Amino acid sequence: MQLPPRQIAFMVTAWDYQAMERWDAIVRLLVGEKIFPRSVHKQKGKKSASLEIMQPPNDMLLPWPQHQNSNGLRRQKRDWVIPPINVPENSRGPFPQQLVRIRSDKDNDIPIRYSITGVGADQPPMEVFNIDSMSGRMYVTRPMDREERASYHLRAHAVDMNGNKVENPIDLYIYVIDMNDNRPEFINQVYNGSVDEGSKPGTYVMTVTANDADDSTTANGMVRYRIVTQTPQSPSQNMFTINSETGDIVTVAAGLDREKVQQYTVIVQATDMEGNLNYGLSNTATAIITVTDVNDNPPEFTTSTYAGEVPENRVEVVVANLTVMDRDQPHSPNWNAVYRIISGDPSGHFSIRTDPVTNEGMVTVVKAVDYEMNRAFMLTVMVSNQAPLASGIQMSFQSTAGVTISVMDINEAPYFPSNHKLIRLEEGVPMGTVLTTFSAVDPDRFMQQAVRYSKLSDPANWLNINATNGQITTAAVLDRESVYIKNNVYEATFLAADNGIPPASGTGTLQIYLIDINDNAPELLPKEAQVCEKPNLNVINITAADADIDPNIGPYVFELPFMPSAVRKNWTITRLNGDYAQLSLRIMYLEAGMYDVPIIVTDSGNPPLSNMSIIKVKVCPCDENGDCTTIGAVAAAGLGTGAIVAILICIVILLTMVLLFVVWMKRREKERHTKQLLIDPEDDVRDNILKYDEEGGGEEDQDYDLSQLQQPETMDHVLNKAPGVRRVDERPVGAEPQYPIRPVVPHPGDIGDFINEGLRAADNDPTAPPYDSLLVFDYEGSGSTAGSVSSLNSSSSGDQDYDYLNDWGPRFKKLADMYGGGDED
């Protein structure tokens, strides 16, 4: 283009149609002697920027405007865009290594200080880059790792010595150049895949993936795949191939057969540098390819014929086991056998079930077979799999076999063709009447056997059966009204047994429907009733009961007999309907009492039957409501006036006797209290409280001194004790108190006071042992001055009279009569 002599300005516009953004840049070209275009700065939005670039010497950057005049003109101020700085990673130094030098054109006039900020300078990671503040040289201080950080964005600053900004900050972009320092890494060390046997070449198997941390836009990160080895190498050493770029493994050859090779192990190698084995880095992984089974092998019988036998009349019996061979994967739908009978069993006597463990076919009887009908069966059986055969695979002729089943004859039980057999006849047939022939059939036609009959159940023992031909005869008169009849039917069970080995038997039931005949006369109901002695007060409703059934029952005819004549004189019957009638008094008054009234009842059978029944009627006086009074009820019981009076007299005599007995008992009780007893009530020891409050020797010995019976001894440990009541383990010391003469008449309260006093003494004694002990209330000492009681002599003279002892006194009068006596006694 031809430039104008001074300058030219134009605008460059960029559009982003997806983000709907626009960038405009104004470019001014000044015509000068040494001006070279350096770079273009793009501004976002509609801002404009001017650019003027001087060719820097060597590595020196002049990012700020150069104030030079050309042709007397002053250049306008503009901003520089510094091109990116590329730094190779893993550099060996030496460090610090200079990257670039930054200089402002004002450093000729004033001293300038330079600095950088951003990640890698004053932000972590710190001090990766630094700058010489005076010269503006920027350095890298250590090796770079692109995989750790691929680029850095720094800002360069220029200030004077006072810190005042001289130039606007500029952006510095530093890119780390990638080096091939990372091997490809597989996502998994072992990959598992599968492919159907018999697959065609090109069938997809699996995908393996390896990642390279290097730059994927360069050869350093471009990975290529290849198969190193295949194990086993059957039927070919190259059964699979891999897409070098995607890592997809596909089949490349035919012949995959699971029955021969079930699994392949393939070693896959990934290499960067686009697969250059000389310069690239490599890594390996293992791919395990499983050959999955398809139903490409039909099941085959191990033999063409099978045989078995089965007893007749048996079910759920396995008669033969069919064995097959299938080379497909065991216990899979391609291996599981399904058996089917295609001919020889039109009635469906057999089915074939598959053993889930052995895969054998079990021929089972599901419907009983009869030797007399079929002695043998010839079955044709086909076997297949649960899963259909693979495409192109045909059934083998060995998938069909024949099964011969022989039926064994066994002794079958005779059976009654008509079971239950029902016959109808009238009741009352005479004994010995032939009713029917109840015969059984022996199904064993090819055995010469005899059948014999017997009774198994005959509740009323009415029937007999001929043992050889099964003829049924009556052994008694059949009665429809018997308790053994249910709904007019009598049921008996008979047994038919053959003479086979072992013998077999069958049962048959004979049902006899008995037709009713008029063999039961009607019975009058009720048997007892009561009626008032005067008519027109109440009546008796009567009916009849007949054991027969219609038409041998009602309507009934009720009538009074002609004899005795008093019956028709006193009573009358009024017909209500065919089943009911009323019995009432004919006369105006009938003496109270019990009356037997005969009534003749006749049914409607052919011929009709009559019965004279007696109804006991109680005639009694009634009140206004028509109910018998109490006296009337007694009178009606059959007792006359004299009998009633006699009963009342007996009741009065009985009450008088009871009253006299009570009076006698009270008088006897009174005499017992007033009569002198053998023992005074106060001296009676039976269930009485005894008072032991007299300790003297009698009236003549009321004054005594107990001190004569004491033997005082020195006991220091009780000297300080006050006299009085002591414990059993102590004795009194010192003078004992004199006991007063007790009165003749005892005071009822002194014993209780005495005991309470001793109790208080024991409770308040601090030296008392911690247990219950016997207390002594009168201590007589440890010895006696008299030695023994036998040594005591009476103070009276020897001629004392003891005759007064013969007088026992009134209290002991009876004892004196029994045991007292003179000298002769």
Buried (B, 14 or more C-beta within 10 A) or exposed (E): EEEEEEBEEEEEEEEEEEEEEEBBBBBBBBEBEEBEEBEEEEEEEEEEBBBBBBEBEEEBBBBBBEEBEBEEEEBEEBBBBBEEBEBEBBBEEEEBBEBBBBBBBBBEEEEBBBBBEBBBBBEEEEEBBBBBBEEBBBBBBBBBEBBEBBBBEBBBBBBBEEEEEBBEBBBBBBBBBBBBBBBBBBEEEEBEBEBBBBBEBEBEBBBBBBEBBBBBEBBBBBBBBBBEEBEEEEEEEEBBBBEBEEBBBBBBBBBBBBEEBEEBEBBBBBBBBBBEEEEBBBBBBBBBBBBBBBBBBBBBBEEEEBEBEBBBBBEEBBBBEBBBEBBBBEEBBBBBBBBEBEEBBEEEBBBBEBBEEEBBBBBBBEEEBBBEEBBEBEBBBBBBBEBEBBEEBEBEEBBBBBBBBEBEBBBBBBBBEEBEBEEEBEBBBEEEEEBBEBBBEBBBEEBEBEBBBEBBEBEBEBBBBBEEEBBBBBBBBBBBBBEBBEEBEBBBBBBBBBBBEEEBBBBBBBEBBBEBBBBBBBBBEEEEBBBBBBBEBBBBEBBBEBBBBEEBBBEBBBBBEEEEEEBBEBBBBEEEEEBBBBBBBBEEEBEBBBBEBBBBBBBBBEEBBEBEBEBEBBBBBBEEEEBBBEEBBBBBEEBEEEEEEEEEEEEEEEEEEEEEEEEEEEEEEEEEEEEEEEEEEEEEEEEEEEEEEEEBEEEEEBEBEBEEBBEBEEEEEBEEBEEEBBBEEBBBBEEBEEEEEBEEEEEEEEBEEEEEEBEEBBEEBEEBEEEEEEBBEEBBBEEBEEEEEEEEEEEEEEEEEEEEEEEBEEBBEEEBEEEEEEEEE
